């Protein structure tokens, strides 16, 4: 299976979406390489970076589901490096 490395940037402006966001990240946890979250208290938002190594359709699915959450914006950047082949 060919996988790609991607970075999903997430901005959470609606705290009530946090529980569903975390559930989605747990659902896709097999593909997550790393996660960094920063609460920006002065603005009342959270900024999260997720690094994933997954097939392109899985990355698109996760990013799309995150972006459909109320008050959540998600954008994905893909590595230009070639994909890997898992067994």
C-alpha positions in Angstrom: 0.0 0.0 0.0 1.4 3.4 -1.0 1.2 6.0 1.8 1.9 9.7 1.9 3.2 12.0 4.6 1.0 14.9 5.3 0.5 17.7 7.8 -3.1 18.6 8.8 -3.4 22.0 10.4 -6.5 22.4 12.5 -7.9 25.5 14.1 -10.7 25.0 16.7 -12.9 28.0 17.4 -15.8 26.1 18.9 -14.8 24.2 22.2 -17.9 22.1 22.0 -16.4 20.3 19.0 -13.4 19.1 20.9 -14.9 15.8 22.0 -15.8 14.8 18.4 -12.5 16.0 17.1 -10.6 13.9 19.6 -12.9 10.9 18.7 -11.9 11.3 15.0 -8.2 11.5 15.9 -8.6 8.3 17.9 -10.4 6.6 15.0 -7.5 7.4 12.7 -4.7 6.9 15.4 -3.1 4.1 13.4 -2.0 6.7 10.8 -1.0 9.5 13.2 2.8 9.9 13.5 2.6 12.9 15.9 0.4 15.6 17.3 1.0 19.0 18.8 -1.7 21.2 20.2 -1.5 24.7 21.5 -4.3 26.5 23.3 -4.3 30.2 22.4 -6.2 31.4 25.4 -6.0 35.1 24.6 -8.0 34.3 21.4 -10.1 31.5 22.8 -9.0 29.0 20.1 -6.8 25.9 19.9 -4.3 25.2 17.1 -3.4 21.6 16.4 -0.9 20.0 14.0 -1.3 16.4 13.0 1.4 14.5 11.1 0.0 11.5 9.3 1.5 8.7 7.2 -1.4 7.1 5.3 -3.0 6.4 1.9 -4.2 9.7 0.2 -7.9 8.7 0.5 -7.5 8.2 4.3 -5.8 11.6 4.7 -8.6 13.2 2.6 -11.3 11.5 4.7 -9.8 12.6 8.0 -9.3 16.2 6.8 -12.8 16.4 5.4 -14.4 15.0 8.5 -12.5 17.4 10.7 -13.5 20.3 8.5 -17.2 19.4 8.8 -17.1 19.9 12.6 -18.8 23.1 13.7 -16.2 25.8 14.4 -13.3 23.7 13.1 -11.1 24.5 10.1 -8.7 22.0 8.7 -6.1 22.2 5.8 -3.8 19.6 4.6 -0.3 19.9 3.1 1.4 16.9 1.5 5.1 16.1 1.4 6.6 16.2 -2.1 8.7 13.1 -1.2 7.6 9.9 -2.7 5.3 7.6 -0.8 6.3 4.5 1.1 5.1 1.0 0.5 3.8 -0.8 3.6 3.5 -4.6 3.7 
